[in-house]
């Protein structure tokens, strides 16, 4: 009996490893495709994109290999090569597990113009409303992230407010029944934008000159 159980366990392990190795490339390809689509979603008007990463001196440089394990920033351009905005990934702890999302920033309005949840394991019917609730998502179509006079931090930190409270342009209204998940998204966006927005503003000339060298159709 011990021998049989050992053989069964070994075969099961081999099968699991084989399945993982077979499905991993497919999973990674699907993730890459979803991310590509999300970039165009959070930067309305984008028809071309270029991926950047930050050098040691804080200057953004074009990244030709999207598989490189570095922080990436996705600049979107219109058909004439004008900078539409920059999309950035961010993640943080949610109620159940990590929440990973993508948001788009427009230098023209100095605001976030789109947000897409890339990965979440929040409670179905409650926490997962962060990606399904239209009222919640609509806040990210014009969320104020202007910088203060120093240009180093947000003029108004992004904060969460209760439903029914008068809203300021930099505030996010919590989802009823999903306050923890709403707060998690707020914290993730605020933390990321506090670092990303000053970096983008510092590199506007670099981003505008690039003109969308890399084309990606949607």
C-alpha positions as a Markdown table, in Angstrom:
| # | Residue | x | y | z |
|---|---|---|---|---|
| 1 | Unk | 0.0 | 0.0 | 0.0 |
| 2 | Unk | 2.8 | 2.4 | 0.9 |
| 3 | Unk | 4.5 | 1.6 | -2.5 |
| 4 | Unk | 1.3 | 2.2 | -4.4 |
| 5 | Unk | 0.7 | 5.5 | -2.6 |
| 6 | Unk | 4.3 | 6.5 | -3.3 |
| 7 | Unk | 3.9 | 5.8 | -7.0 |
| 8 | Unk | 0.6 | 7.6 | -7.2 |
| 9 | Unk | 2.1 | 10.6 | -5.4 |
| 10 | Unk | 5.1 | 10.7 | -7.8 |
| 11 | Unk | 2.8 | 10.5 | -10.9 |
| 12 | Unk | 0.6 | 13.2 | -9.5 |
| 13 | Unk | 3.6 | 15.5 | -8.9 |
| 14 | Unk | 4.9 | 14.8 | -12.4 |
| 15 | Unk | 1.5 | 15.6 | -13.9 |
| 16 | Unk | 1.2 | 18.9 | -11.9 |
| 17 | Unk | 4.7 | 20.0 | -13.0 |
| 18 | Unk | 4.0 | 19.1 | -16.6 |
| 19 | Unk | 0.6 | 21.0 | -16.5 |
| 20 | Unk | 2.2 | 24.0 | -15.0 |
| 21 | Unk | 5.0 | 24.1 | -17.6 |
| 22 | Unk | 2.5 | 23.8 | -20.4 |
| 23 | Unk | 0.0 | 26.4 | -19.2 |
| 24 | Unk | 2.5 | 29.0 | -17.9 |
| 25 | Unk | 3.3 | 30.5 | -21.4 |
| 26 | Unk | -0.4 | 30.6 | -22.2 |
| 27 | Unk | -1.1 | 32.4 | -18.9 |
| 28 | Unk | 1.7 | 34.9 | -19.4 |
| 29 | Unk | 0.5 | 35.5 | -23.0 |
| 30 | Unk | -3.0 | 36.2 | -21.8 |
| 31 | Unk | -1.8 | 38.5 | -19.1 |
| 32 | Unk | 0.3 | 40.5 | -21.6 |
| 33 | Unk | -2.7 | 40.7 | -24.0 |
| 34 | Unk | -5.0 | 41.9 | -21.2 |
| 35 | Unk | -2.4 | 44.5 | -20.1 |
| 36 | Unk | -2.0 | 45.8 | -23.6 |
| 37 | Unk | -5.7 | 46.2 | -24.0 |
| 38 | Unk | -5.9 | 47.9 | -20.5 |
| 39 | Unk | -3.3 | 50.5 | -21.5 |
| 40 | Unk | -5.5 | 51.8 | -24.3 |
| 41 | Unk | -8.6 | 51.7 | -22.0 |
| 42 | Unk | -7.1 | 53.9 | -19.3 |
| 43 | Unk | -5.7 | 56.4 | -21.9 |
| 44 | Unk | -8.6 | 57.3 | -24.1 |
| 45 | Unk | -7.5 | 58.5 | -27.5 |
| 46 | Unk | -4.3 | 56.4 | -27.6 |
| 47 | Unk | -3.4 | 54.7 | -30.8 |
| 48 | Unk | 0.3 | 54.1 | -30.3 |
| 49 | Unk | 2.4 | 53.4 | -27.2 |
| 50 | Unk | 6.0 | 53.4 | -26.0 |
| 51 | Unk | 7.2 | 51.6 | -22.9 |
| 52 | Unk | 9.7 | 53.5 | -20.6 |
| 53 | Unk | 11.6 | 52.8 | -17.5 |
| 54 | Unk | 13.4 | 55.1 | -15.1 |
| 55 | Unk | 17.2 | 55.3 | -15.1 |
| 56 | Unk | 19.3 | 55.8 | -12.0 |
| 57 | Unk | 19.2 | 59.6 | -12.5 |
| 58 | Unk | 15.4 | 59.6 | -12.6 |
| 59 | Unk | 15.2 | 60.1 | -16.4 |
| 60 | Unk | 12.8 | 58.0 | -18.3 |
| 61 | Unk | 14.4 | 56.0 | -21.1 |
| 62 | Unk | 12.6 | 53.9 | -23.8 |
| 63 | Unk | 12.5 | 50.2 | -23.0 |
| 64 | Unk | 12.6 | 47.8 | -26.0 |
| 65 | Unk | 12.2 | 44.6 | -24.1 |
| 66 | Unk | 8.9 | 44.6 | -22.3 |
| 67 | Unk | 9.8 | 41.4 | -20.5 |
| 68 | Unk | 12.5 | 43.1 | -18.5 |
| 69 | Unk | 11.9 | 42.9 | -14.8 |
| 70 | Unk | 11.8 | 46.7 | -14.1 |
| 71 | Unk | 9.1 | 49.3 | -13.3 |
| 72 | Unk | 7.4 | 50.2 | -16.5 |
| 73 | Unk | 5.6 | 53.3 | -17.6 |
| 74 | Unk | 3.5 | 53.2 | -20.8 |
| 75 | Unk | 3.3 | 56.4 | -22.7 |
| 76 | Unk | 0.3 | 56.7 | -25.1 |
| 77 | Unk | 0.2 | 58.9 | -28.2 |
| 78 | Unk | -2.5 | 59.9 | -30.6 |
| 79 | Unk | -2.3 | 59.4 | -34.4 |
| 80 | Unk | -0.3 | 62.6 | -34.8 |
| 81 | Unk | 2.3 | 61.5 | -32.2 |
| 82 | Unk | 1.0 | 63.9 | -29.5 |
| 83 | Unk | 1.3 | 62.6 | -25.9 |
| 84 | Unk | -2.1 | 61.5 | -24.5 |
| 85 | Unk | -0.8 | 60.4 | -21.2 |
| 86 | Unk | 1.1 | 57.7 | -19.3 |
| 87 | Unk | -0.2 | 54.5 | -17.8 |
| 88 | Unk | 1.4 | 52.9 | -14.7 |
| 89 | Unk | 0.8 | 49.7 | -12.8 |
| 90 | Unk | 0.4 | 49.7 | -9.0 |
| 91 | Unk | -0.5 | 47.1 | -6.4 |
| 92 | Unk | -1.2 | 46.8 | -2.7 |
| 93 | Unk | -3.0 | 44.7 | -0.1 |
| 94 | Unk | -6.7 | 44.3 | -0.5 |
| 95 | Unk | -9.2 | 42.5 | 1.8 |
| 96 | Unk | -8.4 | 39.0 | 0.5 |
| 97 | Unk | -5.1 | 39.3 | -1.3 |
| 98 | Unk | -3.1 | 41.7 | -3.4 |
| 99 | Unk | -4.9 | 44.0 | -5.8 |
| 100 | Unk | -3.1 | 44.9 | -9.0 |
| 101 | Unk | -4.3 | 47.7 | -11.2 |
| 102 | Unk | -3.4 | 50.0 | -14.0 |
| 103 | Unk | -4.3 | 53.7 | -14.2 |
| 104 | Unk | -3.8 | 56.4 | -16.8 |
| 105 | Unk | -2.5 | 59.9 | -16.1 |
| 106 | Unk | -3.0 | 63.0 | -18.4 |
| 107 | Unk | -0.5 | 65.8 | -18.0 |
| 108 | Unk | -2.9 | 68.1 | -19.8 |
| 109 | Unk | -5.5 | 68.0 | -17.0 |
| 110 | Unk | -3.1 | 66.8 | -14.3 |
| 111 | Unk | -5.6 | 64.1 | -13.5 |
| 112 | Unk | -6.1 | 60.4 | -13.6 |
| 113 | Unk | -8.3 | 59.6 | -16.6 |
| 114 | Unk | -8.9 | 55.8 | -16.3 |
| 115 | Unk | -8.4 | 52.8 | -14.0 |
| 116 | Unk | -8.5 | 49.1 | -14.7 |
| 117 | Unk | -8.2 | 46.3 | -12.2 |
| 118 | Unk | -5.7 | 43.8 | -13.6 |
| 119 | Unk | -5.8 | 41.2 | -10.8 |
| 120 | Unk | -8.0 | 40.8 | -7.7 |
| 121 | Unk | -9.3 | 38.0 | -5.4 |
| 122 | Unk | -11.7 | 40.2 | -3.5 |
| 123 | Unk | -15.0 | 38.7 | -2.3 |
| 124 | Unk | -17.4 | 38.1 | -5.2 |
| 125 | Unk | -20.4 | 40.4 | -5.0 |
| 126 | Unk | -18.7 | 42.7 | -2.5 |
| 127 | Unk | -15.1 | 43.5 | -2.9 |
| 128 | Unk | -15.0 | 42.7 | -6.6 |
| 129 | Unk | -17.2 | 45.8 | -7.1 |
| 130 | Unk | -14.0 | 47.8 | -7.5 |
| 131 | Unk | -13.9 | 46.5 | -11.0 |
| 132 | Unk | -17.6 | 46.3 | -11.7 |
| 133 | Unk | -19.3 | 49.3 | -10.0 |
| 134 | Unk | -19.7 | 52.0 | -12.7 |
| 135 | Unk | -20.1 | 54.8 | -10.2 |
| 136 | Unk | -16.9 | 53.9 | -8.5 |
| 137 | Unk | -15.0 | 53.5 | -11.7 |
| 138 | Unk | -16.4 | 56.8 | -13.1 |
| 139 | Unk | -14.4 | 58.7 | -10.4 |
| 140 | Unk | -11.2 | 57.7 | -12.2 |
| 141 | Unk | -12.2 | 59.4 | -15.4 |
| 142 | Unk | -11.1 | 62.7 | -13.9 |
| 143 | Unk | -9.4 | 62.3 | -10.5 |
| 144 | Unk | -7.3 | 65.4 | -9.5 |
| 145 | Unk | -3.6 | 64.6 | -8.9 |
| 146 | Unk | -2.1 | 68.1 | -9.3 |
| 147 | Unk | 1.2 | 68.7 | -7.7 |
| 148 | Unk | 2.0 | 71.4 | -5.1 |
| 149 | Unk | 4.3 | 74.3 | -5.8 |
| 150 | Unk | 7.4 | 72.2 | -5.1 |
| 151 | Unk | 6.4 | 69.7 | -7.8 |
| 152 | Unk | 7.4 | 66.9 | -5.5 |
| 153 | Unk | 4.1 | 65.8 | -4.0 |
| 154 | Unk | 0.4 | 65.9 | -4.6 |
| 155 | Unk | -1.3 | 69.1 | -3.7 |
| 156 | Unk | -4.2 | 67.1 | -2.3 |
| 157 | Unk | -3.7 | 63.5 | -1.2 |
| 158 | Unk | -6.3 | 61.1 | -2.7 |
| 159 | Unk | -8.7 | 60.2 | 0.1 |
| 160 | Unk | -11.8 | 58.0 | 0.5 |
| 161 | Unk | -15.1 | 59.5 | 1.6 |
| 162 | Unk | -18.4 | 58.0 | 2.7 |
| 163 | Unk | -21.3 | 57.7 | 0.2 |
| 164 | Unk | -23.5 | 60.8 | 0.2 |
| 165 | Unk | -20.6 | 63.1 | 1.3 |
| 166 | Unk | -20.0 | 66.1 | -1.0 |
| 167 | Unk | -17.0 | 65.1 | -3.2 |
| 168 | Unk | -13.9 | 67.1 | -4.0 |
| 169 | Unk | -12.0 | 66.3 | -7.3 |
| 170 | Unk | -9.3 | 64.4 | -5.5 |
| 171 | Unk | -11.7 | 62.2 | -3.4 |
| 172 | Unk | -13.0 | 58.7 | -4.1 |
| 173 | Unk | -16.5 | 57.7 | -2.9 |
| 174 | Unk | -16.5 | 54.3 | -1.1 |
| 175 | Unk | -18.6 | 51.4 | -2.4 |
| 176 | Unk | -21.3 | 50.4 | 0.1 |
| 177 | Unk | -20.5 | 47.0 | 1.4 |
| 178 | Unk | -17.0 | 47.1 | 0.0 |
| 179 | Unk | -15.4 | 49.8 | 2.1 |
| 180 | Unk | -12.2 | 47.8 | 2.8 |
| 181 | Unk | -11.6 | 47.1 | -0.9 |
| 182 | Unk | -12.4 | 50.8 | -1.8 |
| 183 | Unk | -9.9 | 52.0 | 0.8 |
| 184 | Unk | -7.3 | 49.6 | -0.6 |
| 185 | Unk | -7.7 | 51.0 | -4.1 |
| 186 | Unk | -7.5 | 54.6 | -2.7 |
| 187 | Unk | -4.3 | 53.8 | -0.8 |
| 188 | Unk | -2.7 | 52.1 | -3.9 |
| 189 | Unk | -3.5 | 54.9 | -6.2 |
| 190 | Unk | -2.4 | 57.6 | -3.7 |
| 191 | Unk | 0.9 | 55.9 | -3.0 |
| 192 | Unk | 1.7 | 55.3 | -6.6 |
| 193 | Unk | 0.6 | 58.6 | -7.9 |
| 194 | Unk | 2.6 | 60.4 | -5.3 |
| 195 | Unk | 5.7 | 58.9 | -6.9 |
| 196 | Unk | 4.7 | 58.5 | -10.6 |
| 197 | Unk | 3.2 | 62.0 | -11.2 |
| 198 | Unk | 6.3 | 64.0 | -10.2 |
| 199 | Unk | 8.4 | 61.6 | -12.3 |
| 200 | Unk | 6.2 | 62.1 | -15.4 |
| 201 | Unk | 6.1 | 65.9 | -15.0 |
| 202 | Unk | 9.9 | 65.9 | -14.6 |
| 203 | Unk | 10.2 | 63.9 | -17.9 |
| 204 | Unk | 7.5 | 65.6 | -20.0 |
| 205 | Unk | 10.0 | 66.8 | -22.6 |
| 206 | Unk | 11.4 | 63.3 | -23.1 |
| 207 | Unk | 7.9 | 61.8 | -23.4 |
| 208 | Unk | 6.6 | 64.4 | -25.8 |
| 209 | Unk | 9.7 | 64.1 | -28.1 |
| 210 | Unk | 9.3 | 60.4 | -28.4 |
| 211 | Unk | 6.1 | 60.7 | -30.3 |
| 212 | Unk | 5.0 | 57.1 | -30.0 |
| 213 | Unk | 7.8 | 55.2 | -31.7 |
| 214 | Unk | 6.3 | 51.9 | -30.9 |
| 215 | Unk | 2.9 | 51.1 | -32.5 |
| 216 | Unk | 0.4 | 48.8 | -30.9 |
| 217 | Unk | -3.0 | 48.1 | -32.4 |
| 218 | Unk | -6.0 | 47.4 | -30.3 |
